[in-house]
Amino acid sequence: MSQLIERHLGLFQGQRVLVCGDVYDTYPVHLAQACCSLTHVSTRWDVVWQCRQQNPQYPIIWDHCLPAQGCWDVILIYMPKAKELARYWFAQALPLLAEQGLILVAGENRSGIRSVPDLCAPASVTKLDSARRCRLYGVYKPTQVRAFCLDDWWQTYSLRQQDTHLEVWALPGVFSQSHCDPGSALLLEKIPALRTGVLLDFGCGAGVLGAMLAKKNPQLRVHCVDVDALALASSQKTCQENAVSAQVYGSDVFSQVQATFDYLVTNPPFHTGQKTDYSQTRQFLQQAWDYLSPRGELYLVANQFIKYAPVLADRFSQVEELSRTKSFRVYRAKKG
C-alpha cells in the first residue's frame, strides 16, 4: 500500500497534510519529508511507538479523535476494517479540509476499500489508482459539510449479570461496540465472587469486564488497559456512566503497567488490523506471572480453536478449564 501512495507523492509535496489511521510500517515518517507540514493521528500506541522509534521528532498524536481545529490541504486516511469507523474518520476529516483540498483513502481490497464511494456520499469520489490488491481513492469536499459532534457516535447497550446492571458505551471500531461478546459473557458468568484486591482488565475494549466486575465486587480496585485510544475512551465512558471508579490507561501489553495484581482478566485480542495476530496475547500470558501477587489468579476466555492451555502451563503450575462450549473455553490459572 505504501508503494501505491508513493506513486502519487506529487499530491503531498508542499502541502499541509493530516494522516489518519493505523499503518503498520513507517512510510508516513518518510512522507513527512515531502510535505510543508504533516500531522499523524493514530489510535494505536504500538503504531505511535514504532514511528517514534524511526524518528523521535515525528509529529504523531495518540488519540481517539482528529484535532478539533485546523485546516489541511490533503488528508490521508488508511482504510480501517470496520466501515463504521471509516465513516467516523470521514465525518471528522471533511470539516478540517481546505476548500480545494483532497482526502486520499488507501486500503487493501479485503479492508472494504471498494465501499469508499458509498461511505463518503454525497462527496465526489474518484478512483486514482490500484495495485497489489490495494486501491487509492480521492474524495473531494462537498458544498455543505456537517460539523462533527462526538456525541453522535456513541453506541450504548445494556448488560445484566444476575442482579448487576451495566450500561456499555462504545465508539466505532471498538470490540463489543454494539453487544456483549458471547465469550465475555461466558467469562463473567464463570468468574466467582472475588475477594478484596486489585484487578487488571487487559485489552479492555469498551470496559465490559472491568466495569461489570467492579460493580459486582465493589471492594476491588480496577485497572483497565488497552493499546487502542478508541477503546480507552469507551472504557472511560462506560465507567463514568456507571459510577465505577477505575484507572483507565494505555499500554502495549505491560509496557505502561507499574502495579501488581490479585486478578488478571481478559478476553484477549487476536487481530491487528486485518491480520490474525496472537503475539500480544502470548506476550501477556508469558509476562502475567510477573505482574500477579503471590496468590494471584488469571481468568481468560478464548475461542475454542485457540490453544492457550500449553502457553499457560509453561508459567503456571495450576491451570484449570472452568468451562467449555462449542465456541469458547474459560481458563483459570493460579500463581500460588
Secondary structure, DSSP 8 states (H G I E B T S, - for coil): -HHHHHTTGGGTTTSEEEEES--SSSHHHHHGGGSSEEEEEESBHHHHHHHHHH-TT--EEE-SS--SS--EEEEEEE--SSHHHHHHHHHHHHHHEEEEEEEEEEEEGGGTGGGHHHHTTTSEEEEEEEETTEEEEEEE--S------GGGG-EEEEEEETTEEEEEEE-TT-TTSSS--HHHHHHHHHS----SSEEEEET-TTTHHHHHHHHH-TT-EEEEEESBHHHHHHHHHHHHHTT--EEEEE-STTTT----EEEEEE----EETTEE--HHHHHHHHHHGGGEEEEEEEEEEEETT---HHHHHHH-SEEEEEEE-SSEEEEEEE--
